[in-house]
Amino acid sequence: MVVDIGTLLSTGRPMSLDETVEVPAFSAFRFPRPAHAVLELRRIDRGVQIEGVVEVEAAGECDRCLEDVLRALRIEVDERFDPPSGTSDPFGENNVLNGTQLDVGDLVRQVVTTSLPFGLVCSEECRGLCVTCGQSKNPGGGCDCPITEGNDGESQVENSALEDA
């Protein structure tokens, strides 16, 4: 979605945007619903200040137990675009702002992808998968393997392999 901000730049009159933006899958993350962006744009000197919030849900697999995870993200936006010095075009060519055209979709996609966590976990207490049976070690996850003393949740097979080494 591209918005013309020429009026904002010429008159200095602030603009408000309330938009939904499709966010394509990125790495191991999917976005089941469009992101919702509420943004305020205002002219600062010859530049543009964009402030607001983007809300989106990121989905993927838990890095520890491989269960599906859906995590709500609320991202504060505080971006400033200044014109390059020594050019007649106030913003030159840029993937978010090109002249007086603001690509809201690209701005939202960039803000979302740079705010993603390194990985998803279903909970901080997630115990992951058992190396013996391959089932989740979380309550109700299906792993019934015995835990031996001092192995911090590792399987007996792993401990015996360490002893043989």
Phi and psi in degrees as GROMACS dihedral restraints (atoms count N, CA, C in turn):
[ dihedral_restraints ]
;  ai    aj    ak    al  type     phi  dphi    fc
    3     4     5     6     1  -112.3    20    10
    4     5     6     7     1   133.3    20    10
    6     7     8     9     1  -119.6    20    10
    7     8     9    10     1   134.8    20    10
    9    10    11    12     1   -82.9    20    10
   10    11    12    13     1   120.5    20    10
   12    13    14    15     1  -107.5    20    10
   13    14    15    16     1    21.1    20    10
   15    16    17    18     1   -57.9    20    10
   16    17    18    19     1   -40.9    20    10
   18    19    20    21     1   -63.8    20    10
   19    20    21    22     1   -41.8    20    10
   21    22    23    24     1   -59.3    20    10
   22    23    24    25     1   -45.2    20    10
   24    25    26    27     1   -69.4    20    10
   25    26    27    28     1   -37.3    20    10
   27    28    29    30     1   -82.2    20    10
   28    29    30    31     1   -39.4    20    10
   30    31    32    33     1  -100.7    20    10
   31    32    33    34     1   -21.3    20    10
   33    34    35    36     1    81.5    20    10
   34    35    36    37     1     4.8    20    10
   36    37    38    39     1   -73.0    20    10
   37    38    39    40     1   121.7    20    10
   39    40    41    42     1   -59.9    20    10
   40    41    42    43     1   156.4    20    10
   42    43    44    45     1  -125.2    20    10
   43    44    45    46     1   147.1    20    10
   45    46    47    48     1  -118.1    20    10
   46    47    48    49     1   138.2    20    10
   48    49    50    51     1  -125.7    20    10
   49    50    51    52     1   138.8    20    10
   51    52    53    54     1  -135.2    20    10
   52    53    54    55     1    97.2    20    10
   54    55    56    57     1  -131.3    20    10
   55    56    57    58     1   154.6    20    10
   57    58    59    60     1  -108.9    20    10
   58    59    60    61     1   140.8    20    10
   60    61    62    63     1  -135.7    20    10
   61    62    63    64     1   126.6    20    10
   63    64    65    66     1   -67.6    20    10
   64    65    66    67     1   133.4    20    10
   66    67    68    69     1  -115.4    20    10
   67    68    69    70     1   119.3    20    10
   69    70    71    72     1   -70.8    20    10
   70    71    72    73     1   158.8    20    10
   72    73    74    75     1   -55.2    20    10
   73    74    75    76     1   145.4    20    10
   75    76    77    78     1  -139.7    20    10
   76    77    78    79     1   119.0    20    10
   78    79    80    81     1    56.0    20    10
   79    80    81    82     1  -124.5    20    10
   81    82    83    84     1   -93.0    20    10
   82    83    84    85     1     6.9    20    10
   84    85    86    87     1  -100.0    20    10
   85    86    87    88     1   139.4    20    10
   87    88    89    90     1  -120.6    20    10
   88    89    90    91     1   157.6    20    10
   90    91    92    93     1  -127.4    20    10
   91    92    93    94     1    96.7    20    10
   93    94    95    96     1   -65.6    20    10
   94    95    96    97     1   -25.0    20    10
   96    97    98    99     1  -129.3    20    10
   97    98    99   100     1   157.7    20    10
   99   100   101   102     1   -62.4    20    10
  100   101   102   103     1   152.0    20    10
  102   103   104   105     1   -74.5    20    10
  103   104   105   106     1   150.3    20    10
  105   106   107   108     1  -112.7    20    10
  106   107   108   109     1   120.4    20    10
  108   109   110   111     1  -116.3    20    10
  109   110   111   112     1   127.4    20    10
  111   112   113   114     1  -119.2    20    10
  112   113   114   115     1   110.7    20    10
  114   115   116   117     1  -127.5    20    10
  115   116   117   118     1   145.7    20    10
  117   118   119   120     1  -115.9    20    10
  118   119   120   121     1   128.3    20    10
  120   121   122   123     1  -115.0    20    10
  121   122   123   124     1   135.0    20    10
  123   124   125   126     1  -145.7    20    10
  124   125   126   127     1   153.1    20    10
  126   127   128   129     1   -81.7    20    10
  127   128   129   130     1   134.3    20    10
  129   130   131   132     1  -125.1    20    10
  130   131   132   133     1   115.0    20    10
  132   133   134   135     1    52.0    20    10
  133   134   135   136     1  -118.7    20    10
  135   136   137   138     1  -101.4    20    10
  136   137   138   139     1     2.7    20    10
  138   139   140   141     1  -102.4    20    10
  139   140   141   142     1  -173.3    20    10
  141   142   143   144     1  -127.8    20    10
  142   143   144   145     1   131.4    20    10
  144   145   146   147     1  -105.4    20    10
  145   146   147   148     1   128.8    20    10
  147   148   149   150     1  -120.4    20    10
  148   149   150   151     1   120.9    20    10
  150   151   152   153     1  -130.9    20    10
  151   152   153   154     1   152.3    20    10
  153   154   155   156     1   155.3    20    10
  154   155   156   157     1  -151.9    20    10
  156   157   158   159     1  -143.2    20    10
  157   158   159   160     1   144.8    20    10
  159   160   161   162     1  -121.5    20    10
  160   161   162   163     1   128.5    20    10
  162   163   164   165     1  -116.9    20    10
  163   164   165   166     1   133.7    20    10
  165   166   167   168     1  -153.6    20    10
  166   167   168   169     1   156.5    20    10
  168   169   170   171     1  -108.3    20    10
  169   170   171   172     1   127.9    20    10
  171   172   173   174     1  -103.7    20    10
  172   173   174   175     1   134.0    20    10
  174   175   176   177     1  -122.5    20    10
  175   176   177   178     1   152.0    20    10
  177   178   179   180     1   177.2    20    10
  178   179   180   181     1  -166.3    20    10
  180   181   182   183     1   -99.3    20    10
  181   182   183   184     1   144.8    20    10
  183   184   185   186     1   -62.0    20    10
  184   185   186   187     1   131.8    20    10
  186   187   188   189     1   -65.4    20    10
  187   188   189   190     1   -18.5    20    10
  189   190   191   192     1  -100.3    20    10
  190   191   192   193     1   -45.1    20    10
  192   193   194   195     1  -116.4    20    10
  193   194   195   196     1    -3.4    20    10
  195   196   197   198     1    69.0    20    10
  196   197   198   199     1    11.5    20    10
  198   199   200   201     1   -73.7    20    10
  199   200   201   202     1   154.9    20    10
  201   202   203   204     1   -67.4    20    10
  202   203   204   205     1   139.4    20    10
  204   205   206   207     1  -129.6    20    10
  205   206   207   208     1   138.6    20    10
  207   208   209   210     1  -127.1    20    10
  208   209   210   211     1   117.8    20    10
  210   211   212   213     1  -122.8    20    10
  211   212   213   214     1   125.1    20    10
  213   214   215   216     1   -79.4    20    10
  214   215   216   217     1   134.1    20    10
  216   217   218   219     1  -119.6    20    10
  217   218   219   220     1   136.0    20    10
  219   220   221   222     1  -122.2    20    10
  220   221   222   223     1   115.7    20    10
  222   223   224   225     1  -115.1    20    10
  223   224   225   226     1   121.2    20    10
  225   226   227   228     1   -78.1    20    10
  226   227   228   229     1   131.5    20    10
  228   229   230   231     1  -106.6    20    10
  229   230   231   232     1   130.1    20    10
  231   232   233   234     1  -149.4    20    10
  232   233   234   235     1    86.2    20    10
  234   235   236   237     1  -120.4    20    10
  235   236   237   238     1   142.5    20    10
  237   238   239   240     1  -127.3    20    10
  238   239   240   241     1   133.6    20    10
  240   241   242   243     1  -117.3    20    10
  241   242   243   244     1   117.5    20    10
  243   244   245   246     1  -107.7    20    10
  244   245   246   247     1   145.3    20    10
  246   247   248   249     1   -68.3    20    10
  247   248   249   250     1   144.9    20    10
  249   250   251   252     1   -66.2    20    10
  250   251   252   253     1   147.4    20    10
  252   253   254   255     1   -76.0    20    10
  253   254   255   256     1   146.3    20    10
  255   256   257   258     1    77.4    20    10
  256   257   258   259     1    23.5    20    10
  258   259   260   261     1  -129.7    20    10
  259   260   261   262     1   150.7    20    10
  261   262   263   264     1   -80.1    20    10
  262   263   264   265     1   -29.2    20    10
  264   265   266   267     1   -78.6    20    10
  265   266   267   268     1   121.2    20    10
  267   268   269   270     1   -58.3    20    10
  268   269   270   271     1   -25.7    20    10
  270   271   272   273     1  -131.0    20    10
  271   272   273   274     1    -1.0    20    10
  273   274   275   276     1    57.3    20    10
  274   275   276   277     1  -154.3    20    10
  276   277   278   279     1  -102.6    20    10
  277   278   279   280     1   132.6    20    10
  279   280   281   282     1  -157.0    20    10
  280   281   282   283     1   150.2    20    10
  282   283   284   285     1   -73.4    20    10
  283   284   285   286     1   -17.9    20    10
  285   286   287   288     1  -103.3    20    10
  286   287   288   289     1   -41.5    20    10
  288   289   290   291     1  -127.8    20    10
  289   290   291   292     1   119.0    20    10
  291   292   293   294     1  -127.4    20    10
  292   293   294   295     1   105.0    20    10
  294   295   296   297     1    65.7    20    10
  295   296   297   298     1  -118.0    20    10
  297   298   299   300     1  -105.2    20    10
  298   299   300   301     1    12.1    20    10
  300   301   302   303     1  -102.6    20    10
  301   302   303   304     1   115.8    20    10
  303   304   305   306     1   -99.2    20    10
  304   305   306   307     1   120.7    20    10
  306   307   308   309     1   -89.3    20    10
  307   308   309   310     1    93.4    20    10
  309   310   311   312     1   -63.2    20    10
  310   311   312   313     1   -38.7    20    10
  312   313   314   315     1   -60.1    20    10
  313   314   315   316     1   -45.3    20    10
  315   316   317   318     1   -68.2    20    10
  316   317   318   319     1   -38.8    20    10
  318   319   320   321     1   -60.0    20    10
  319   320   321   322     1   -48.0    20    10
  321   322   323   324     1   -63.3    20    10
  322   323   324   325     1   -44.8    20    10
  324   325   326   327     1   -60.2    20    10
  325   326   327   328     1   -42.6    20    10
  327   328   329   330     1   -66.1    20    10
  328   329   330   331     1   -43.0    20    10
  330   331   332   333     1   -63.1    20    10
  331   332   333   334     1   -42.9    20    10
  333   334   335   336     1   -66.3    20    10
  334   335   336   337     1   -50.5    20    10
  336   337   338   339     1   -66.4    20    10
  337   338   339   340     1   -31.0    20    10
  339   340   341   342     1   -79.5    20    10
  340   341   342   343     1   -12.2    20    10
  342   343   344   345     1  -100.5    20    10
  343   344   345   346     1    -0.7    20    10
  345   346   347   348     1   -68.8    20    10
  346   347   348   349     1   145.2    20    10
  348   349   350   351     1   -69.6    20    10
  349   350   351   352     1   162.6    20    10
  351   352   353   354     1   -62.9    20    10
  352   353   354   355     1   -29.5    20    10
  354   355   356   357     1  -161.3    20    10
  355   356   357   358     1   163.9    20    10
  357   358   359   360     1  -103.6    20    10
  358   359   360   361     1   141.1    20    10
  360   361   362   363     1  -131.0    20    10
  361   362   363   364     1   144.5    20    10
  363   364   365   366     1   -66.3    20    10
  364   365   366   367     1   -34.4    20    10
  366   367   368   369     1  -162.4    20    10
  367   368   369   370     1   159.3    20    10
  369   370   371   372     1   -66.4    20    10
  370   371   372   373     1   -21.6    20    10
  372   373   374   375     1   -88.3    20    10
  373   374   375   376     1     2.6    20    10
  375   376   377   378     1   -57.2    20    10
  376   377   378   379     1   131.5    20    10
  378   379   380   381     1   -98.3    20    10
  379   380   381   382     1    -2.8    20    10
  381   382   383   384     1    79.3    20    10
  382   383   384   385     1  -159.7    20    10
  384   385   386   387     1  -102.0    20    10
  385   386   387   388     1   146.5    20    10
  387   388   389   390     1   -75.2    20    10
  388   389   390   391     1   133.3    20    10
  390   391   392   393     1   -74.5    20    10
  391   392   393   394     1   -15.6    20    10
  393   394   395   396     1   -86.8    20    10
  394   395   396   397     1   -55.3    20    10
  396   397   398   399     1  -102.9    20    10
  397   398   399   400     1   -14.8    20    10
  399   400   401   402     1    81.1    20    10
  400   401   402   403     1     1.4    20    10
  402   403   404   405     1   -88.0    20    10
  403   404   405   406     1   161.6    20    10
  405   406   407   408     1   -65.5    20    10
  406   407   408   409     1   137.4    20    10
  408   409   410   411     1   -88.0    20    10
  409   410   411   412     1    -0.6    20    10
  411   412   413   414     1   -71.8    20    10
  412   413   414   415     1   155.6    20    10
  414   415   416   417     1   -53.8    20    10
  415   416   417   418     1   130.1    20    10
  417   418   419   420     1    78.8    20    10
  418   419   420   421     1     7.3    20    10
  420   421   422   423     1   -85.1    20    10
  421   422   423   424     1    -9.8    20    10
  423   424   425   426     1   102.1    20    10
  424   425   426   427     1    -9.7    20    10
  426   427   428   429     1   -83.1    20    10
  427   428   429   430     1   121.7    20    10
  429   430   431   432     1  -115.7    20    10
  430   431   432   433     1    13.8    20    10
  432   433   434   435     1   -65.9    20    10
  433   434   435   436     1   140.8    20    10
  435   436   437   438     1   -70.1    20    10
  436   437   438   439     1   146.3    20    10
  438   439   440   441     1  -103.2    20    10
  439   440   441   442     1   126.0    20    10
  441   442   443   444     1   -88.8    20    10
  442   443   444   445     1   158.8    20    10
  444   445   446   447     1   -63.5    20    10
  445   446   447   448     1   133.7    20    10
  447   448   449   450     1    78.0    20    10
  448   449   450   451     1    10.8    20    10
  450   451   452   453     1  -102.2    20    10
  451   452   453   454     1     3.9    20    10
  453   454   455   456     1    49.5    20    10
  454   455   456   457     1    39.4    20    10
  456   457   458   459     1    88.9    20    10
  457   458   459   460     1    -0.7    20    10
  459   460   461   462     1   -76.9    20    10
  460   461   462   463     1   157.8    20    10
  462   463   464   465     1   -77.9    20    10
  463   464   465   466     1   162.7    20    10
  465   466   467   468     1   -63.0    20    10
  466   467   468   469     1   -34.8    20    10
  468   469   470   471     1   -61.6    20    10
  469   470   471   472     1   -42.9    20    10
  471   472   473   474     1   -62.6    20    10
  472   473   474   475     1   -43.7    20    10
  474   475   476   477     1   -64.1    20    10
  475   476   477   478     1   -41.5    20    10
  477   478   479   480     1   -68.6    20    10
  478   479   480   481     1   -32.5    20    10
  480   481   482   483     1   -65.9    20    10
  481   482   483   484     1   -35.5    20    10
  483   484   485   486     1   -69.3    20    10
  484   485   486   487     1   -37.4    20    10
  486   487   488   489     1   -67.6    20    10
  487   488   489   490     1   -33.0    20    10
  489   490   491   492     1   -73.2    20    10
  490   491   492   493     1   -19.9    20    10
